């Protein structure tokens, strides 16, 4: 079971399970003793999803008694074209903005947020053009300062809603706009009423909420809720908040306002995804994201990371809402435009996200991928990779490769060959090709009766002869004809 | 104030403050109305630390009444040489391992964890060699399977302690080692007693703790605690746990065992840092990290990210314990060895971590860096950068640059020049050099009386002439003599 409040009653029984296609990947969050299937490894077998083949339940879902939780009922406000435009490297022309908006719409985000049309003439023209694109699913928002001048421009662009923001921390009141809370409230009410009068959505958010006075903040939020704001926003502008603080603030706010609650988390201290999840548990309804998390400084909650987190709690719900296999394409599009590399350890799409290396991991993954994977790579259009050419490798992983190569070897022979792989890998990591050569040479030699168990020195000689393309050994080593000819020539 | 339980009584009064060196960076977590200082921007001014100049308190610190919290009393078990060796790209020879161990010791981590000496002959020899290095501060641990064979090898290497691990989730019991809880307990007690008999530290950890049966787990931990294990470990092996689950499990465990509690968090769903922090709040004592977070799949809690998170709660404590300015050097060392790039958005050392772009951010940062920075870059040997050559720029940031260039311009002139920067940046982001050219040309022309406010077209002509190196304009434009000669030649 999973400790904590998010446990769910077990609803899967053996009767609920249908036959498993042995070529598919079994990913289940319950330990199912009679389900064993060979998973796809290193792309040799097709990595099919298990949708429809096993009914799964997850202990990471919201607890039924957790009545505040919106973990299964959240909306994404995708802010790559607003917060992301504040990323140091970002310069999006209209063509790029439209490409990104189209991709986000295809992915299925509920909202796309754009830079304030008051920021520059180009920003305004771009905002108007994107509103005219006729996106299928995503509503268009723009994000403005809490000021009537900005509001007047914003409502004329054709957006579905306006996100209004003002700093409320003593830091920002002191060193940024210099206004007091009475002025902030007066202006907020004026701007909200004006936007509402145009028949479009309006959100009011404090900036730097976690360093603002709690009483001031709740007072202000109650006032804007009273006049019918659609959402209030909580923003961790400097990335200082931790999950328990987020839970407390959002939970308190949930008792004060009846409107939706949006949250925005910067990632300076690594809590942006966890804070977003915790905010939903506490009753928040909307999460701000950007592709790859780009934004001011090191950015905000990344779209891919949020989706991975939410999938863990509710895989079927997330798969139904979003086109997960588009994630990599959207990330590539943005990464190219802002000239960054997708980080090696990026959620879901990082090149090592589904790579398994240690021997005990590899062995278990081969029995059941759920042992060491909480995300099913196939659901994201990805494949897993089990690394076997290193000194931490185990014979179970090597045996799987032997089977893929359709070589006939006993377990003892596989163990023997594994020892050689580990021995060679102690000097340098072996590529998959290196490993395959060891296995093929071992196999041929054993079949031909020239190699017995534990004859390490003889195996070295056979491998050496193979590498030198020695004709005498060609009868044993499985060198392709083309390569043999090249060696002979 | 900061909502949540981590608020601390305000202890700073004006009397506590000493004079501020105007060339230093003021970073304070309280809004201090009478402290204003010009911060270092774009490397023009030296970015000194504020240590000693302002006594700070932080609302992000642990709440005094939070008696379980170890946020101010934690230890790092640095596992780059164990978990990190399981990273897909990792291959560390002894020389590299020793370099990394030396750097981590200099940084000040309390423990360094090494791959099991039972993994390969090389692993064993390396472990023995690192134990003989005579590190100043860090104790050496090795991480073994819960098996007497592995334990016997481990205790002979000279390590200060042995970290014992076994999978306890139904997944791992079913699909990995296949043992039941009774067998696990029996073996655990045997191994622990054996390691203790050698007079060295011993930790016992379950693997995949968050998918293990809570009652089984607590039963097992109580049994090992009873015989005097030094630490028990909680591991989120698949990266499924969220902060509230972590708090619940660790808090429950804190009531069951009297030994230390170590935690290990994978980052598949982006909660590794937040989970580590929350575990400390719940009474955990030790956190596992690796440099850049490298490990199985997308890795674990990164050293730099954890340090950033802990600094937010207790800057002085973290600065006293660790040599923070070494972070980048250690990350570079590891990144080069495993052939990865430090991610653009890496905590603290990512190239955009301290870059400010939006106009309102830039303005506030120039007044007080704490407005938009929770980490003081100087404490990590880093500098901030305020980006001004883009269409979201504001005149306050441009004014700061004007002052750096020692140009005499009125506020109206700066605003006028800012409009030109924004206009040009609407087509393409302007480099700092581009911005400087605009400012210098504007300044010279205004000084010479040939350019008035709002004469945008004339300014364009002057800039065009400057770009063409037109001699007639050289009297106005601030072209260096060397460049002028080159143009003439």
Interface residues (C-beta under 8 A of the other chain):
Chain A: X1 X2 X3 X4 X5 X6 X29 X31 X33 X36 X59 X60 X85 X86 X87 X88 X89 X91 X115 X119 X120 X121 X122 X123 X145 X167 X169 X170 X171 X172 X174 X175 X176 X177 X208 X210 X211 X212 X213 X214 X237 X238 X239 X240 X241 X242 X243 X244 X245 X246 X247 X248 X249 X252 X267 X268 X269 X270 X271 X272 X273 X274 X275 X277 X278 X281 X292 X293 X294 X296 X297 X298 X299 X302 X305 X306 X308 X309 X311 X312 X313 X340 X341 X343 X344 X345 X346 X347 X350 X351 X352 X353 X354 X355 X356 X357 X358 X360 X361 X363 X364 X367 X368 X370 X371 X372 X373 X374 X375 X385 X387 X390 X391 X392 X422 X425 X426 X428 X429
Chain B: X1 X2 X3 X4 X5 X6 X31 X33 X36 X59 X60 X85 X86 X87 X88 X89 X91 X115 X119 X120 X121 X122 X123 X145 X167 X169 X170 X171 X172 X173 X174 X175 X176 X177 X208 X210 X211 X212 X213 X214 X217 X237 X238 X239 X240 X242 X243 X244 X245 X246 X247 X248 X249 X252 X267 X268 X269 X270 X271 X272 X273 X274 X275 X277 X278 X281 X292 X293 X294 X296 X297 X298 X299 X302 X305 X306 X308 X309 X311 X312 X313 X340 X341 X343 X344 X345 X346 X347 X350 X351 X352 X353 X354 X355 X356 X357 X358 X360 X361 X363 X364 X367 X368 X370 X371 X372 X373 X374 X375 X385 X387 X390 X391 X392 X422 X425 X426 X428 X429
